């Protein structure tokens, strides 16, 4: 993984000292709230419902075990003993004290961690595939390109105060696991007919109040021009993006207003001034960065470990966990393991200090000392030998990290919602808990099969509700919490925004409504058909009719 050089250390240390001075001036009354606000936001500090919230960056979702230990220590000493992983690879601390934030940032800097540009109207943390470097369908490892973009965008003087926040995602595999089509800038690694690496470029994607999928503005961008073309694109946004209306300030509104062709024309015109200039990447520079993502020292192993196969035959619980939480690896004899942060009774994406330390232990012992964060709010051990999977399972179970539910309804995504966020219209976490409790029977979950259920507490869509096969959005009605349901959302290569099915539900009605939707699916599905496949085949109407019917739904295992 990438290790800081002297320049990296210097700029992060300087930023900590700068923000310490800004915080001291604010607390002394020498900076007003309006003056302090943009300064704290670009250091990841929000003022939330109950206390300040500090958002810490996990660049492109890659973190070392030693860094995760530092997170554990910080959450224990400065927070309430837990942190929340978001859908953009960040870790949020919800109970910090403002006066402690400079000390927290200084301690993080010792382990090459920071909160830079995790908020504010700037280029945010670049995200990518949580199986980067190990996925069998990978065209090229996207992490070096993500690191190059991170270095280029950090403290970029021209883009410090954009019309609105700007999010970048990059996928290096044939299957998009980074949700590139719902980002301001989405980059898909591709090869041209000559076999050369480049990028398919999407612009203007995003969720929130006006959810839109990104438009393809370039089918093939040679890798040498990644930075110069990105700079041209962000310049067009910076020049023409709305600054008079926060709801219309995102680049998606600009792309929609201009149209894809005109937006692309303007980007190409701007790029003409930058192409072949100083920002042009060289093979030497890309090689310098890529060398830091070299494959670890894998052993030469058989494709199937005999002890592992025996455990699969003899232990049904282990086999169930492997079937859901273990993914194929491109190197024979290895596997990628998802450590679930979706245990019943815990907020989705939350990890205690003890769990963070346990995950760090597992990474050091079994996965070359590295972990990944997924936008589904789980942790991943990317390089586990098959022979160690049984031991990893037992240790993960002891830490509460082995729920065998990846991709199932209990693996739902949820933002912190109204329990923490000052922007939220409704609470997400109690609703997530009620749904998880309703569907906690593992046999029932496995019979239902793959299902993405996402919950957001407001239109900002931090829970990606628009992309859920079942999406739930918290709305305010005369001071009361109600929940709007959407169906048919997808992420990945065939991304799609879900559609609202009808009137909103009161909080107490939602678990029953979700179960009625599940019951409708089970009644209509064909063999081996996922919820989203059945929805695509029969349409929304049967689901809508069932969702608003009154009969008590059944919780029996169907075809079990």
KEPA-670126 format. One record per residue (C-alpha): residue number from 1; residue in three letters; x negated, y negated, z. Coordinates in steps of 0.5 Angstrom, whole numbers, padded with zeros to 4 digits, always signed. Each point is the difference from the previous one (the first is absolute). Layout:
BEGIN
- nr,rest,u,v,w
- NUM,ALA,X,Y,Z
...
END
This chain:
BEGIN
- nr,rest,u,v,w
- 1,UNK,+0000,+0000,+0000
- 2,UNK,-0002,-0007,-0001
- 3,UNK,-0005,-0003,+0005
- 4,UNK,-0001,-0007,+0001
- 5,UNK,-0006,-0004,-0002
- 6,UNK,-0003,-0006,+0003
- 7,UNK,+0004,-0005,-0004
- 8,UNK,+0007,+0004,+0002
- 9,UNK,-0003,+0000,+0008
- 10,UNK,-0001,-0008,-0001
- 11,UNK,+0006,-0002,-0003
- 12,UNK,+0005,+0004,+0005
- 13,UNK,-0005,-0002,+0006
- 14,UNK,+0001,-0007,-0003
- 15,UNK,+0008,+0000,+0000
- 16,UNK,+0000,+0003,+0007
- 17,UNK,-0004,-0006,+0002
- 18,UNK,+0005,-0005,-0004
- 19,UNK,+0006,+0003,+0003
- 20,UNK,-0002,+0000,+0007
- 21,UNK,-0001,-0007,-0001
- 22,UNK,+0007,-0001,-0003
- 23,UNK,+0003,+0004,+0005
- 24,UNK,-0003,-0004,+0006
- 25,UNK,+0002,-0007,-0003
- 26,UNK,+0007,+0002,-0001
- 27,UNK,+0000,+0003,+0007
- 28,UNK,-0003,-0007,+0002
- 29,UNK,+0006,-0004,-0004
- 30,UNK,-0005,-0002,-0005
- 31,UNK,+0003,+0003,-0006
- 32,UNK,+0008,+0000,-0001
- 33,UNK,+0004,+0006,-0001
- 34,UNK,+0001,-0002,-0007
- 35,UNK,-0008,-0001,-0001
- 36,UNK,-0002,+0007,+0004
- 37,UNK,+0005,+0004,-0004
- 38,UNK,-0003,+0001,-0007
- 39,UNK,-0007,+0001,+0004
- 40,UNK,+0003,+0006,+0004
- 41,UNK,+0004,+0003,-0005
- 42,UNK,-0007,+0001,-0005
- 43,UNK,-0002,+0003,+0007
- 44,UNK,+0006,+0005,+0000
- 45,UNK,+0003,-0003,+0006
- 46,UNK,+0007,-0001,+0000
- 47,UNK,+0005,-0003,+0006
- 48,UNK,+0005,+0006,+0000
- 49,UNK,+0007,+0001,+0004
- 50,UNK,-0004,+0001,+0007
- 51,UNK,-0007,-0001,-0001
- 52,UNK,-0006,-0001,-0005
- 53,UNK,-0001,+0005,-0005
- 54,UNK,-0007,+0002,-0003
- 55,UNK,+0000,+0003,-0006
- 56,UNK,-0007,+0004,-0001
- 57,UNK,-0002,+0002,-0007
- 58,UNK,-0002,+0007,-0003
- 59,UNK,-0003,-0002,-0006
- 60,UNK,+0003,+0005,-0006
- 61,UNK,+0002,+0005,+0006
- 62,UNK,-0006,+0002,+0002
- 63,UNK,-0003,+0000,+0007
- 64,UNK,-0006,+0004,+0003
- 65,UNK,+0001,+0004,+0007
- 66,UNK,-0004,-0005,+0004
- 67,UNK,+0005,-0006,-0003
- 68,UNK,+0006,+0004,+0002
- 69,UNK,-0003,+0001,+0007
- 70,UNK,-0001,-0008,+0000
- 71,UNK,+0007,-0001,-0001
- 72,UNK,+0002,+0005,+0005
- 73,UNK,-0004,-0004,+0005
- 74,UNK,+0003,-0007,-0002
- 75,UNK,+0007,+0003,+0000
- 76,UNK,-0001,+0002,+0007
- 77,UNK,-0004,-0006,+0003
- 78,UNK,+0004,-0005,-0004
- 79,UNK,+0007,+0003,-0001
- 80,UNK,+0004,+0005,+0003
- 81,UNK,-0003,+0006,-0002
- 82,UNK,+0002,+0001,-0007
- 83,UNK,+0000,-0003,-0007
- 84,UNK,+0004,+0000,-0006
- 85,UNK,-0002,+0002,-0007
- 86,UNK,+0003,-0004,-0006
- 87,UNK,+0002,+0002,-0007
- 88,UNK,-0006,-0004,-0002
- 89,UNK,-0005,+0004,+0003
- 90,UNK,-0001,-0005,+0006
- 91,UNK,+0001,+0001,+0008
- 92,UNK,+0004,-0005,+0004
- 93,UNK,-0001,-0002,+0007
- 94,UNK,+0007,-0002,+0003
- 95,UNK,-0002,-0003,+0007
- 96,UNK,-0006,-0004,-0001
- 97,UNK,-0002,-0006,+0004
- 98,UNK,-0002,-0006,-0004
- 99,UNK,-0006,-0002,+0004
- 100,UNK,-0002,+0007,-0001
- 101,UNK,+0000,+0000,-0008
- 102,UNK,-0007,-0002,-0001
- 103,UNK,-0003,+0005,+0005
- 104,UNK,+0004,+0005,-0004
- 105,UNK,-0003,-0002,-0006
- 106,UNK,-0007,+0000,+0002
- 107,UNK,+0000,+0007,+0003
- 108,UNK,+0003,+0002,-0007
- 109,UNK,-0005,-0003,-0004
- 110,UNK,-0005,+0004,+0004
- 111,UNK,+0003,+0006,-0004
- 112,UNK,+0001,-0003,-0006
- 113,UNK,+0007,-0002,+0001
- 114,UNK,+0004,-0006,-0001
- 115,UNK,+0007,-0003,-0001
- 116,UNK,-0002,-0005,-0006
- 117,UNK,+0005,-0001,-0005
- 118,UNK,+0005,+0005,+0003
- 119,UNK,+0005,-0006,+0000
- 120,UNK,+0001,-0007,-0003
- 121,UNK,+0001,-0002,-0007
- 122,UNK,-0006,+0003,-0003
- 123,UNK,-0003,+0007,-0003
- 124,UNK,+0002,+0005,+0005
- 125,UNK,-0003,+0007,+0002
- 126,UNK,-0001,+0004,-0006
- 127,UNK,+0003,+0007,+0000
- 128,UNK,-0001,+0006,-0003
- 129,UNK,+0002,+0008,+0000
- 130,UNK,-0001,+0003,+0006
- 131,UNK,-0003,+0006,-0003
- 132,UNK,-0005,-0004,-0004
- 133,UNK,-0006,+0004,-0002
- 134,UNK,+0003,+0007,+0002
- 135,UNK,+0006,+0000,-0005
- 136,UNK,+0000,+0005,-0005
- 137,UNK,+0003,-0004,-0005
- 138,UNK,-0004,-0006,+0001
- 139,UNK,-0003,-0004,-0006
- 140,UNK,-0005,-0004,+0004
- 141,UNK,-0001,-0001,+0007
- 142,UNK,+0004,-0007,+0001
- 143,UNK,-0004,-0002,+0006
- 144,UNK,-0006,-0003,-0003
- 145,UNK,+0004,-0005,-0004
- 146,UNK,+0004,-0001,+0006
- 147,UNK,-0006,-0002,+0004
- 148,UNK,-0002,-0004,-0006
- 149,UNK,+0006,-0004,+0000
- 150,UNK,+0000,-0001,+0008
- 151,UNK,-0007,-0003,-0001
- 152,UNK,+0002,-0005,-0005
- 153,UNK,+0007,-0002,+0003
- 154,UNK,-0003,-0001,+0007
- 155,UNK,+0000,-0007,+0002
- 156,UNK,+0001,-0002,-0008
- 157,UNK,+0000,-0008,+0001
- 158,UNK,+0005,+0000,-0006
- 159,UNK,+0005,+0005,+0002
- 160,UNK,+0000,-0002,+0008
- 161,UNK,+0007,-0004,-0001
- 162,UNK,+0004,+0004,-0005
- 163,UNK,+0007,-0002,-0001
- 164,UNK,+0002,+0007,+0004
- 165,UNK,-0004,+0006,+0002
- 166,UNK,-0003,+0004,-0005
- 167,UNK,+0000,+0008,+0001
- 168,UNK,-0005,+0005,-0005
- 169,UNK,+0001,+0007,+0000
- 170,UNK,-0004,+0005,-0004
- 171,UNK,+0001,+0007,-0002
- 172,UNK,-0006,+0005,-0003
- 173,UNK,+0004,+0006,-0002
- 174,UNK,+0006,+0002,-0005
- 175,UNK,+0005,+0000,+0006
- 176,UNK,+0001,-0007,+0003
- 177,UNK,-0001,+0001,+0008
- 178,UNK,-0001,-0007,+0001
- 179,UNK,+0007,-0003,-0002
- 180,UNK,-0004,-0005,-0005
- 181,UNK,+0006,-0002,-0004
- 182,UNK,+0003,-0004,+0006
- 183,UNK,-0006,-0004,+0001
- 184,UNK,-0002,-0007,-0002
- 185,UNK,-0005,+0003,-0004
- 186,UNK,-0001,+0008,-0001
- 187,UNK,-0005,+0003,-0004
- 188,UNK,+0000,+0007,-0002
- 189,UNK,-0007,+0003,-0002
- 190,UNK,+0001,+0003,-0008
- 191,UNK,-0005,+0003,-0005
- 192,UNK,+0001,-0003,-0007
- 193,UNK,-0001,+0005,-0006
- 194,UNK,-0007,-0001,+0000
- 195,UNK,+0000,+0003,+0007
- 196,UNK,-0002,-0007,+0003
- 197,UNK,+0002,-0002,+0007
- 198,UNK,+0005,-0006,+0001
- 199,UNK,+0006,-0002,+0003
- 200,UNK,+0008,-0001,-0002
- 201,UNK,+0002,-0006,+0003
- 202,UNK,+0006,-0002,+0003
- 203,UNK,+0002,-0007,+0003
- 204,UNK,+0006,-0002,+0003
- 205,UNK,+0003,+0005,+0004
- 206,UNK,+0002,+0000,+0008
- 207,UNK,+0006,+0001,+0004
- 208,UNK,+0003,-0005,+0005
- 209,UNK,+0006,-0004,-0001
- 210,UNK,-0001,+0001,-0008
- 211,UNK,-0003,+0007,-0001
- 212,UNK,-0003,+0001,-0007
- 213,UNK,-0004,+0005,-0003
- 214,UNK,-0007,-0003,-0003
- 215,UNK,+0000,-0001,-0008
- 216,UNK,-0006,+0003,-0004
- 217,UNK,-0004,-0006,-0002
- 218,UNK,-0006,+0004,-0003
- 219,UNK,+0000,+0007,-0002
- 220,UNK,-0008,+0001,+0001
- 221,UNK,-0005,-0005,+0003
- 222,UNK,-0007,+0002,-0001
- 223,UNK,-0003,+0001,+0007
- 224,UNK,-0005,-0005,-0001
- 225,UNK,+0005,-0006,+0000
- 226,UNK,+0004,+0002,+0006
- 227,UNK,-0002,-0006,+0004
- 228,UNK,+0000,-0005,-0005
- 229,UNK,+0007,+0002,-0003
- 230,UNK,+0003,+0001,+0008
- 231,UNK,-0003,-0007,+0001
- 232,UNK,+0004,-0003,-0007
- 233,UNK,+0006,+0003,+0003
- 234,UNK,+0000,-0003,+0007
- 235,UNK,-0002,-0006,-0003
- 236,UNK,+0007,+0000,-0004
- 237,UNK,+0004,+0001,+0006
- 238,UNK,-0004,-0005,+0004
- 239,UNK,+0001,-0005,-0005
- 240,UNK,+0008,+0001,-0002
- 241,UNK,+0002,+0004,+0006
- 242,UNK,+0006,-0004,+0004
- 243,UNK,-0002,-0003,+0006
- 244,UNK,+0006,-0004,+0002
- 245,UNK,+0004,+0006,+0001
- 246,UNK,-0003,+0006,+0004
- 247,UNK,+0005,+0005,-0002
- 248,UNK,-0002,-0001,-0007
- 249,UNK,-0007,-0001,+0001
- 250,UNK,-0003,+0007,-0002
- 251,UNK,-0003,+0002,-0006
- 252,UNK,+0006,+0005,-0002
- 253,UNK,+0005,-0007,-0001
- 254,UNK,-0005,-0003,-0004
- 255,UNK,-0001,+0006,-0005
- 256,UNK,+0007,+0001,+0000
- 257,UNK,+0001,-0007,-0002
- 258,UNK,-0005,-0001,-0005
- 259,UNK,+0001,+0007,-0003
- 260,UNK,-0005,+0005,+0000
- 261,UNK,-0002,-0002,-0007
- 262,UNK,-0001,-0007,+0002
- 263,UNK,-0004,+0002,+0006
- 264,UNK,-0004,+0004,-0003
- 265,UNK,-0002,-0005,-0005
- 266,UNK,-0002,-0005,+0005
- 267,UNK,-0004,+0005,+0004
- 268,UNK,-0004,+0002,-0007
- 269,UNK,-0001,-0008,-0001
- 270,UNK,-0003,-0001,+0007
- 271,UNK,-0004,+0006,-0001
- 272,UNK,-0003,-0002,-0006
- 273,UNK,-0004,-0005,+0004
- 274,UNK,-0002,+0005,+0005
- 275,UNK,-0001,+0006,-0004
- 276,UNK,-0008,+0002,-0001
- 277,UNK,-0001,-0005,+0006
- 278,UNK,-0004,+0001,+0006
- 279,UNK,+0006,+0004,+0003
- 280,UNK,-0001,+0006,-0005
- 281,UNK,-0002,+0006,+0003
- 282,UNK,-0006,+0004,-0002
- 283,UNK,-0002,+0007,+0001
- 284,UNK,-0005,-0001,+0005
- 285,UNK,+0005,-0004,+0005
- 286,UNK,+0005,+0005,-0001
- 287,UNK,-0005,+0006,+0001
- 288,UNK,-0002,-0004,+0007
- 289,UNK,+0007,+0000,+0003
- 290,UNK,+0002,+0007,-0003
- 291,UNK,-0007,+0003,+0003
- 292,UNK,+0003,-0002,+0007
- 293,UNK,+0006,+0005,-0002
- 294,UNK,-0004,+0006,-0002
- 295,UNK,+0003,+0007,+0002
- 296,UNK,-0002,+0002,+0007
- 297,UNK,-0004,+0007,+0000
- 298,UNK,+0005,+0005,-0001
- 299,UNK,-0002,+0007,+0001
- 300,UNK,+0001,+0005,-0005
- 301,UNK,+0006,+0004,+0002
- 302,UNK,+0005,+0005,-0003
- 303,UNK,+0006,-0003,-0003
- 304,UNK,+0004,+0004,+0005
- 305,UNK,-0002,+0001,+0007
- 306,UNK,+0002,+0007,+0003
- 307,UNK,+0001,-0002,+0007
- 308,UNK,+0004,-0005,-0002
- 309,UNK,+0004,+0004,-0005
- 310,UNK,+0001,+0005,+0006
- 311,UNK,+0003,-0006,+0005
- 312,UNK,+0005,-0002,-0005
- 313,UNK,+0002,+0007,-0001
- 314,UNK,+0001,+0001,+0008
- 315,UNK,+0002,-0007,+0003
- 316,UNK,+0006,-0002,-0003
- 317,UNK,+0000,-0007,+0003
- 318,UNK,-0007,-0001,-0002
- 319,UNK,+0002,+0002,-0007
- 320,UNK,+0006,-0005,+0000
- 321,UNK,-0005,-0006,+0002
- 322,UNK,-0005,+0002,-0006
- 323,UNK,+0006,+0000,-0005
- 324,UNK,+0001,-0007,+0002
- 325,UNK,-0006,-0003,+0003
- 326,UNK,-0005,+0003,-0004
- 327,UNK,-0002,-0002,-0007
- 328,UNK,-0004,+0003,-0005
- 329,UNK,-0008,-0003,-0001
- 330,UNK,-0004,+0000,-0006
- 331,UNK,-0005,+0003,+0003
- 332,UNK,+0000,+0008,+0001
- 333,UNK,+0001,+0002,+0007
- 334,UNK,+0002,-0007,+0003
- 335,UNK,+0007,-0003,+0001
- 336,UNK,+0003,-0007,+0002
- 337,UNK,+0004,+0000,+0007
- 338,UNK,+0005,-0005,+0001
- 339,UNK,+0001,-0002,+0008
- 340,UNK,+0007,-0002,+0001
- 341,UNK,+0002,-0006,+0004
- 342,UNK,+0007,+0002,-0001
- 343,UNK,+0001,+0004,+0006
- 344,UNK,+0007,-0001,+0003
- 345,UNK,+0001,-0005,+0006
- 346,UNK,-0006,-0004,-0003
- 347,UNK,+0001,-0006,-0005
- 348,UNK,-0002,+0002,-0007
- 349,UNK,-0007,-0002,-0001
- 350,UNK,-0002,-0001,+0007
- 351,UNK,-0006,+0003,+0003
- 352,UNK,-0002,+0000,+0008
- 353,UNK,-0007,-0002,+0002
- 354,UNK,-0001,+0008,+0002
- 355,UNK,+0003,+0002,-0007
- 356,UNK,-0005,-0005,-0004
- 357,UNK,-0006,+0003,+0004
- 358,UNK,+0003,+0007,-0001
- 359,UNK,+0000,-0001,-0008
- 360,UNK,-0007,-0003,+0001
- 361,UNK,-0002,+0006,+0003
- 362,UNK,+0003,+0004,-0006
- 363,UNK,-0004,-0004,-0005
- 364,UNK,-0006,+0001,+0003
- 365,UNK,+0000,+0007,+0001
- 366,UNK,+0004,+0002,-0006
- 367,UNK,+0000,-0005,-0005
- 368,UNK,-0007,-0004,-0001
- 369,UNK,+0002,-0005,+0005
- 370,UNK,+0005,-0004,-0005
- 371,UNK,+0007,+0000,+0000
- 372,UNK,+0006,-0004,-0004
- 373,UNK,+0006,-0004,+0001
- 374,UNK,+0006,+0002,-0005
- 375,UNK,+0005,-0005,-0002
- 376,UNK,+0005,+0005,+0003
- 377,UNK,-0003,-0002,+0007
- 378,UNK,-0004,+0006,+0001
- 379,UNK,-0007,+0002,+0001
- 380,UNK,-0004,+0005,-0004
- 381,UNK,-0006,+0004,+0001
- 382,UNK,-0003,+0001,-0008
- 383,UNK,-0005,+0005,+0001
- 384,UNK,+0002,+0006,+0004
- 385,UNK,-0003,+0007,-0001
- 386,UNK,+0005,+0005,-0001
- 387,UNK,-0003,+0004,+0006
- 388,UNK,+0001,-0005,+0005
- 389,UNK,+0008,-0002,-0002
- 390,UNK,+0002,+0005,+0006
- 391,UNK,-0004,-0004,+0005
- 392,UNK,+0002,-0007,-0003
- 393,UNK,+0007,+0002,+0001
- 394,UNK,+0000,+0002,+0007
- 395,UNK,-0004,-0006,+0002
- 396,UNK,+0005,-0005,-0004
- 397,UNK,+0005,+0004,+0003
- 398,UNK,-0003,-0002,+0007
- 399,UNK,+0000,-0007,-0002
- 400,UNK,+0007,-0001,-0003
- 401,UNK,-0003,+0000,-0007
- 402,UNK,+0003,+0006,-0003
- 403,UNK,+0007,-0001,-0002
- 404,UNK,+0001,+0005,-0006
- 405,UNK,+0004,-0005,-0003
- 406,UNK,-0004,-0004,-0005
- 407,UNK,+0005,-0002,-0006
- 408,UNK,+0006,+0002,+0004
- 409,UNK,+0006,-0004,+0003
- 410,UNK,-0004,-0001,+0007
- 411,UNK,-0006,-0003,-0004
- 412,UNK,+0004,-0006,-0001
- 413,UNK,-0003,-0007,-0001
- 414,UNK,+0002,-0006,+0005
- 415,UNK,-0003,-0007,+0001
- 416,UNK,+0000,-0002,+0008
- 417,UNK,+0007,-0004,-0002
- 418,UNK,+0003,-0004,+0005
- 419,UNK,-0003,+0003,+0006
- 420,UNK,-0006,-0004,-0001
- 421,UNK,+0000,-0004,-0007
- 422,UNK,+0003,-0007,+0000
- 423,UNK,+0002,+0000,-0007
- 424,UNK,+0004,+0007,+0001
- 425,UNK,+0008,-0001,+0000
- 426,UNK,+0001,+0007,+0003
- 427,UNK,-0004,+0005,+0004
- 428,UNK,-0003,+0006,-0004
- 429,UNK,-0003,+0004,+0005
- 430,UNK,+0006,+0002,+0004
- 431,UNK,+0003,+0002,-0007
- 432,UNK,-0006,+0004,-0002
- 433,UNK,+0000,+0004,+0007
- 434,UNK,+0008,+0002,-0001
- 435,UNK,-0001,+0002,-0007
- 436,UNK,-0006,+0004,+0003
- 437,UNK,+0004,+0003,+0005
- 438,UNK,+0006,+0002,-0004
- 439,UNK,-0005,+0004,-0005
- 440,UNK,-0005,+0003,+0005
- 441,UNK,+0002,+0007,-0001
- 442,UNK,-0006,+0002,-0005
- 443,UNK,+0004,+0005,-0003
- 444,UNK,+0005,-0005,-0002
- 445,UNK,-0006,-0005,-0003
- 446,UNK,-0003,+0006,-0004
- 447,UNK,+0006,+0002,-0003
- 448,UNK,+0002,-0008,-0002
- 449,UNK,-0007,+0000,-0003
- 450,UNK,-0004,-0006,-0003
- 451,UNK,+0004,-0006,+0002
- 452,UNK,-0003,-0007,+0001
- 453,UNK,+0004,-0004,+0005
- 454,UNK,-0003,-0008,+0001
- 455,UNK,+0003,-0005,+0005
- 456,UNK,-0001,-0007,+0000
- 457,UNK,+0002,-0005,+0005
- 458,UNK,+0001,-0006,-0005
- 459,UNK,-0001,-0002,-0007
- 460,UNK,-0007,+0000,+0000
- 461,UNK,+0000,+0007,-0001
- 462,UNK,-0006,+0002,+0004
- 463,UNK,+0003,+0007,+0001
- 464,UNK,+0000,+0001,-0008
- 465,UNK,+0008,+0001,+0001
- 466,UNK,+0001,-0001,-0008
- 467,UNK,-0005,+0006,-0001
- 468,UNK,+0004,+0005,+0004
- 469,UNK,+0004,+0005,-0003
- 470,UNK,+0004,-0003,+0006
- 471,UNK,-0001,-0007,+0002
- 472,UNK,+0002,-0003,+0006
- 473,UNK,+0000,-0008,+0001
- 474,UNK,+0002,-0004,+0006
- 475,UNK,+0004,-0006,-0001
- 476,UNK,+0003,-0005,+0005
- 477,UNK,+0008,-0001,+0000
- 478,UNK,+0002,-0005,+0005
- 479,UNK,-0005,+0002,+0005
- 480,UNK,+0001,+0007,-0001
- 481,UNK,-0005,+0005,-0003
- 482,UNK,+0003,+0004,-0006
- 483,UNK,-0004,+0004,-0005
- 484,UNK,+0001,+0001,-0007
- 485,UNK,-0002,+0006,-0004
- 486,UNK,-0003,+0001,-0007
- 487,UNK,-0001,+0006,-0004
- 488,UNK,-0004,+0003,-0005
- 489,UNK,-0007,-0004,+0001
- 490,UNK,-0006,+0003,-0002
- 491,UNK,-0008,-0001,+0001
- 492,UNK,-0005,+0003,-0005
- 493,UNK,-0001,+0000,-0007
- 494,UNK,+0008,-0001,-0001
- 495,UNK,+0001,-0005,+0005
- 496,UNK,+0007,-0003,+0001
- 497,UNK,+0004,-0005,+0004
- 498,UNK,+0006,+0004,+0004
- 499,UNK,+0007,-0003,-0001
- 500,UNK,+0004,-0002,+0006
- 501,UNK,+0006,+0005,+0000
- 502,UNK,+0005,-0005,+0004
- 503,UNK,+0002,-0003,+0006
- 504,UNK,-0005,+0000,+0006
- 505,UNK,+0001,+0004,+0006
- 506,UNK,+0000,-0001,+0007
- 507,UNK,-0007,+0003,+0004
- 508,UNK,+0004,+0005,+0003
- 509,UNK,+0003,+0002,-0007
- 510,UNK,-0006,+0001,-0003
- 511,UNK,-0003,+0007,+0002
- 512,UNK,+0007,+0003,-0002
- 513,UNK,+0000,-0004,-0007
- 514,UNK,-0007,+0003,-0001
- 515,UNK,+0002,+0007,+0002
- 516,UNK,+0006,+0000,-0005
- 517,UNK,-0004,-0002,-0005
- 518,UNK,-0005,+0006,+0001
- 519,UNK,+0007,+0004,+0000
- 520,UNK,+0002,-0002,-0006
- 521,UNK,-0007,+0001,-0003
- 522,UNK,+0000,+0007,+0003
- 523,UNK,+0007,+0001,-0003
- 524,UNK,-0002,-0002,-0007
- 525,UNK,-0008,+0002,-0001
- 526,UNK,-0002,+0005,-0005
- 527,UNK,-0006,+0005,+0002
- 528,UNK,-0006,-0003,+0002
- 529,UNK,+0003,-0007,-0001
- 530,UNK,-0003,-0006,+0004
- 531,UNK,+0005,-0005,+0003
- 532,UNK,-0002,-0005,-0005
- 533,UNK,+0001,+0005,-0006
- 534,UNK,+0007,+0001,+0002
- 535,UNK,+0001,-0007,+0000
- 536,UNK,-0003,-0001,-0007
- 537,UNK,+0005,+0005,-0002
- 538,UNK,+0006,-0001,+0003
- 539,UNK,+0000,-0008,+0001
- 540,UNK,+0001,-0004,+0006
- 541,UNK,+0008,+0001,+0000
- 542,UNK,+0000,+0007,+0004
- 543,UNK,-0004,-0003,+0005
- 544,UNK,+0003,-0006,+0001
- 545,UNK,+0007,+0003,+0001
- 546,UNK,-0003,+0005,+0005
- 547,UNK,-0004,-0005,+0004
- 548,UNK,+0007,-0004,+0001
- 549,UNK,+0004,+0006,+0002
- 550,UNK,+0002,+0001,+0007
- 551,UNK,-0001,+0008,+0001
- 552,UNK,-0005,+0002,+0005
- 553,UNK,-0006,+0003,-0004
- 554,UNK,-0003,+0006,+0001
- 555,UNK,-0007,+0002,+0003
- 556,UNK,+0000,+0007,-0002
- 557,UNK,-0006,+0002,-0004
- 558,UNK,+0002,+0001,-0007
- 559,UNK,-0003,+0006,-0004
- 560,UNK,-0004,+0001,+0006
END
